C-alpha cells in the first residue's frame, strides 16, 4: 500500500503518467464516471481550506465514489486531545483513501505509518503540498506544451510557502530549468532547499528583491501570498504582506506568453485587474488540480488493489 507525502515520492515517469491520465480524463470524462463506485474518500482537514478540500471531494464524486469529511479540527476528537495517529487509524476503518491537511510538518508521514489505507498529504505546515504541485505541473504542461527549458520566477513568501518548496523539488528534475527567487530578505527560500535541491543538482538560480528587473526574462511567474498564519508576530506580517503586487502595469514588461500562476487564495498580491489578462492561469490551476487529484486517487487505489 502506498501513500503520497512528498512530490519526490513520484518518479518523473510517474509524474508523466499522472499528467497523461489527467489529460485523458479531460478528454473522456464519461469513461471515468464509475471508476470508484462503491469507494470512499475521507478528507481530514485540521487547517482551513477551500480549494484543496473541495477539489478532492469533487474529484472523488466525479469518479463515482463517495466522500466523508472532517472540515476542521474543532469538529473532531482532536479537540478532545486525540492524537493524529489515532484519528487516522480510526478513519481508515471507514474509507478506502484519506486526504489530510495538518498545520504541523511531518503529520502526514505519521498518518501514513498508522493508516490502513493510502494517505495523501494535502499540505503539512510549511513543508510541502504535493497535490498542488501536481496541479501546477499539469497547468505548465498544458500552457507551455513542455516541462523543460524554461525560467521560473517564484515570488513572495518563499520561506514558509510549501507550494514553492514542492514545485522546486518537482521542476528540478526536468532539463533546462532556471529559477528566479523573488522575495524580501526575511522570506527567502530556506537554506536546506537551496543546498539539497538547487546546489546539489547544479540547477541555476538567482535570488533578488527586485521584481521589475527580472520579470522580462520569465516564462512562468508563480506568485504566492505572505501567509499570516505562519508568522509569530503581527508586526512582521504587516510589514511584509504587500512586498510584491502584480499589476497590469508591471506585466507590460513581461513576455507575451508568460504564464502567471498562484496556488490561491490570494489576498492582494495579484491585482484583480490582471484576471482578464490572457496570461493569467491561476483559475485554470484550480480546475487542473481536480483532474490531477482524480488521476492520483485512481493510481493509489489501483496500486492498493481496491479497484
C-alpha positions as MATLAB code, in Angstrom:
seq = 'XXXXXXXXXXXXXXXXXXXXXXXXXXXXXXXXXXXXXXXXXXXXXXXXXXXXXXXXXXXXXXXXXXXXXXXXXXXXXXXXXXXXXXXXXXXXXXXXXXXXXXXXXXXXXXXXXXXXXXXXXXXXXXXXXXXXXXXXXXXXXXXXXXXXXXXXXXXXXXXXXXXXXXXXXXXXXXXXXXXXXXXXXXXXXXXXXXXXXXXXXXXXXXXXXXXXXXXXXXXXXXXXXXXXXXXXXXXXXXXXXXXXXXXXXXXXXXXXXXXXXXXXXXXXXXXXXXXXXXXXXXXXXXXXXXXXXXXXXXXXXXXXXXX';
ca = [
       0.000    0.000    0.000;
       1.357    3.368   -0.984;
       0.845    6.867    0.420;
       1.936   10.193   -1.095;
       3.637   12.536    1.357;
       6.085   14.439   -0.850;
       6.216   15.175   -4.576;
       9.530   13.286   -4.610;
       7.585   10.106   -3.843;
       6.908   10.082   -7.595;
       9.454    9.347  -10.289;
       9.484   11.608  -13.365;
       7.930    8.727  -15.286;
       5.092    8.504  -12.778;
       4.507   12.248  -12.975;
       4.267   11.959  -16.745;
       1.801    9.068  -16.367;
      -0.376   11.080  -13.982;
      -0.378   14.039  -16.373;
      -1.321   11.727  -19.255;
      -4.138   10.219  -17.178;
      -5.431   13.671  -16.205;
      -5.435   14.766  -19.830;
      -7.374   11.646  -20.784;
      -9.910   12.410  -18.038;
     -10.315   15.901  -19.508;
     -10.908   14.438  -22.979;
     -13.047   11.462  -21.925;
     -14.782   12.208  -18.603;
     -17.579    9.673  -19.163;
     -15.031    6.853  -19.283;
     -14.082    7.536  -15.652;
     -17.521    8.256  -14.182;
     -17.838    4.839  -12.480;
     -14.165    4.142  -11.766;
     -14.517    4.498   -7.986;
     -18.104    3.418   -7.500;
     -18.500    1.974   -4.015;
     -15.273    3.578   -2.786;
     -14.962    6.310   -0.154;
     -12.545    9.171    0.388;
     -12.100   10.870    3.783;
     -10.979   14.493    3.809;
      -9.347   15.238    7.173;
      -8.540   18.941    7.372;
      -7.039   20.160   10.634;
      -6.375   23.515    8.952;
      -8.698   25.753    6.885;
      -9.026   25.015    3.184;
     -11.440   25.792    0.377;
      -9.863   24.721   -2.913;
      -7.914   21.671   -1.816;
     -10.686   20.063    0.224;
     -13.427   20.767   -2.337;
     -11.131   19.718   -5.165;
     -10.548   16.311   -3.570;
     -14.249   15.916   -2.913;
     -15.215   16.931   -6.459;
     -12.566   14.556   -7.814;
     -13.965   11.576   -5.900;
     -17.566   12.376   -6.803;
     -16.670   12.660  -10.495;
     -15.052    9.225  -10.282;
     -18.338    7.844   -8.967;
     -17.167    7.490   -5.347;
     -18.339    8.992   -2.074;
     -16.801   11.330    0.499;
     -16.897   11.694    4.258;
     -15.417   14.901    5.557;
     -13.890   16.500    8.625;
     -13.653   20.157    7.743;
     -11.971   21.416   10.926;
     -10.093   20.129   13.960;
     -12.668   21.706   16.260;
     -15.348   19.382   14.911;
     -13.309   16.239   15.562;
     -12.000   14.287   18.543;
      -8.726   16.180   18.094;
     -10.475   18.862   20.162;
     -10.613   16.285   22.978;
      -6.921   15.549   22.715;
      -6.948   12.559   20.369;
      -3.658   12.059   18.510;
      -3.384   12.339   14.738;
      -2.304    8.699   14.636;
      -5.438    7.518   16.440;
      -7.726    9.716   14.368;
      -6.272    8.412   11.121;
      -6.237    4.784   12.278;
      -9.921    5.106   13.172;
     -10.978    6.855    9.979;
      -9.115    4.342    7.839;
     -11.568    1.689    9.048;
     -14.360    3.527    7.224;
     -12.798    4.530    3.890;
     -10.513    3.487    1.051;
      -8.263    6.576    0.871;
      -7.568    9.621    3.075;
      -6.595   13.173    2.087;
      -5.213   15.036    5.103;
      -4.100   18.600    5.813;
      -2.384   19.488    9.063;
      -0.541   22.571   10.367;
       2.417   20.512   11.676;
       5.245   19.408    9.412;
       5.511   15.630    9.366;
       1.914   14.954   10.423;
       1.089   13.342    7.077;
       4.058   10.987    7.408;
       2.892    9.939   10.880;
      -0.595    9.366    9.474;
       0.699    7.226    6.617;
       2.521    4.924    9.048;
      -0.654    4.352   11.026;
      -3.423    4.205    8.450;
      -4.696    1.017    6.860;
      -5.397    2.835    3.578;
      -3.393    5.216    1.355;
      -2.867    8.699    2.779;
      -2.457   11.751    0.548;
      -0.695   14.763    2.026;
      -2.939   17.762    1.327;
      -0.423   20.130    2.948;
       1.602   19.794    6.156;
       2.594   23.094    7.709;
       5.302   24.886    5.747;
       6.775   21.616    4.489;
       5.153   20.574    1.212;
       1.935   20.323   -0.756;
       2.383   17.605   -3.386;
      -1.093   17.670   -4.924;
      -0.889   21.426   -5.513;
       2.331   20.698   -7.356;
       0.517   18.123   -9.481;
      -1.958   20.860  -10.410;
       0.966   23.179  -11.187;
       2.689   20.626  -13.419;
      -0.446   19.948  -15.439;
      -1.016   23.694  -15.810;
       2.541   24.305  -17.023;
       2.379   21.354  -19.405;
      -0.962   22.471  -20.869;
       0.085   26.114  -21.172;
       3.623   25.601  -22.437;
       3.442   22.179  -24.053;
       6.531   21.121  -22.092;
       8.079   20.862  -18.646;
      11.663   21.506  -19.765;
      13.759   24.504  -20.769;
      12.175   27.460  -19.036;
      12.826   30.167  -16.488;
      10.508   30.061  -13.489;
      10.085   33.054  -11.218;
       8.855   32.341   -7.689;
       7.669   35.470   -5.898;
       6.517   36.295   -2.374;
       6.751   34.046    0.673;
       9.432   31.560   -0.332;
      10.343   30.677    3.258;
       7.047   29.262    4.538;
       5.447   28.568    1.146;
       5.006   24.787    0.978;
       3.734   25.051   -2.605;
       7.003   26.732   -3.601;
       9.130   24.059   -1.925;
       7.219   21.268   -3.660;
       7.384   22.971   -7.070;
      11.146   23.480   -6.795;
      11.563   19.791   -5.967;
       9.398   18.713   -8.894;
      10.731   21.034  -11.596;
      14.359   20.494  -10.579;
      14.148   17.058  -12.184;
      13.451   18.408  -15.661;
      16.133   19.594  -18.079;
      16.954   23.239  -18.704;
      15.193   24.752  -15.706;
      16.334   28.017  -14.126;
      14.754   29.560  -11.027;
      14.483   33.244  -10.181;
      13.695   33.611   -6.478;
      12.000   36.935   -5.708;
      11.343   37.740   -2.069;
      12.105   40.053    0.844;
      15.280   39.116    2.694;
      13.190   37.734    5.572;
      11.236   35.352    3.333;
      13.968   33.794    1.199;
      13.921   30.122    0.214;
      15.204   28.055    3.171;
      18.893   27.211    3.012;
      18.181   23.458    3.083;
      16.134   23.748   -0.136;
      18.940   25.643   -1.855;
      21.578   23.229   -0.541;
      19.791   19.897   -1.030;
      17.964   20.657   -4.264;
      19.350   23.584   -6.258;
      23.053   23.448   -5.414;
      23.187   19.682   -5.094;
      21.713   19.238   -8.577;
      23.603   22.132  -10.160;
      20.401   23.978  -11.065;
      20.963   27.649  -11.914;
      19.118   30.163   -9.760;
      19.282   33.791   -8.766;
      17.931   35.475   -5.654;
      16.644   39.024   -5.837;
      14.413   41.532   -4.121;
      13.870   43.443   -7.395;
      10.692   42.181   -9.058;
      10.668   44.586  -12.002;
      14.256   43.873  -13.007;
      13.686   40.155  -13.595;
      10.107   39.931  -14.889;
      11.108   40.323  -18.596;
      13.082   37.049  -18.554;
      10.400   34.806  -17.020;
       8.403   32.078  -18.767;
       6.444   31.284  -15.589;
       5.658   33.701  -12.758;
       4.453   31.861   -9.663;
       3.043   34.364   -7.180;
       2.389   33.491   -3.537;
       0.753   35.316   -0.657;
       2.572   36.241    2.516;
       0.937   33.853    4.969;
      -0.306   35.487    8.143;
      -0.782   32.086    9.814;
       2.951   31.264    9.566;
       4.150   34.398   11.367;
       4.979   34.571   15.043;
       4.032   38.238   15.311;
       1.595   40.535   13.538;
       4.139   43.332   13.151;
       6.358   41.328   10.804;
       3.363   40.170    8.785;
       2.027   43.706    8.295;
       5.471   44.950    7.294;
       5.961   42.276    4.631;
       2.491   41.420    3.354;
       2.460   43.889    0.448;
       6.072   43.417   -0.643;
       5.095   42.482   -4.204;
       1.864   43.263   -6.018;
       1.416   42.198   -9.643;
      -0.434   44.805  -11.718;
      -1.204   45.238  -15.438;
       1.422   47.990  -15.476;
       4.128   45.587  -14.315;
       3.039   42.981  -16.864;
       3.796   45.386  -19.728;
       7.461   44.408  -19.359;
       6.774   40.665  -19.361;
       6.818   38.173  -22.235;
       3.645   37.880  -24.294;
       3.500   34.166  -23.490;
       4.257   34.476  -19.772;
       2.073   32.214  -17.613;
       1.038   33.813  -14.307;
       0.274   31.221  -11.646;
      -0.798   31.316   -7.995;
      -1.798   28.451   -5.680;
      -4.530   30.663   -4.150;
      -6.001   32.047   -2.017;
      -4.690   35.454   -2.965;
      -5.014   38.484   -0.770;
      -3.784   41.450   -2.804;
      -0.516   40.197   -4.341;
      -2.223   39.975   -7.752;
      -4.474   42.867   -8.723;
      -7.948   41.739   -9.855;
      -7.245   43.810  -12.974;
      -4.818   41.062  -14.026;
      -7.596   38.419  -14.068;
      -8.656   39.279  -17.615;
      -5.126   39.164  -18.986;
      -4.743   36.048  -21.200;
      -1.545   35.260  -19.316;
      -3.423   34.725  -16.028;
      -3.576   30.969  -15.357;
      -4.459   30.721  -11.669;
      -8.097   29.797  -12.118;
      -7.054   27.219  -14.717;
      -4.807   25.771  -11.998;
      -7.879   25.218   -9.840;
      -9.569   23.069  -12.474;
      -6.342   21.266  -13.320;
      -5.995   20.390   -9.639;
      -9.252   18.472   -9.728;
      -8.153   16.425  -12.742;
      -4.764   15.595  -11.234;
      -6.368   14.541   -7.953;
      -8.688   12.277   -9.915;
      -5.664   10.701  -11.589;
      -3.890   10.350   -8.233;
      -6.855    8.700   -6.478;
      -7.134    6.214   -9.342;
      -3.426    5.404   -9.214;
      -3.341    4.822   -5.456;
      -6.492    2.693   -5.377;
      -5.279    0.595   -8.325;
      -1.890    0.063   -6.641;
      -3.695   -0.892   -3.420;
      -5.710   -3.429   -5.425;
      -9.066   -1.994   -4.366;
     -10.298   -1.030   -7.854;
];
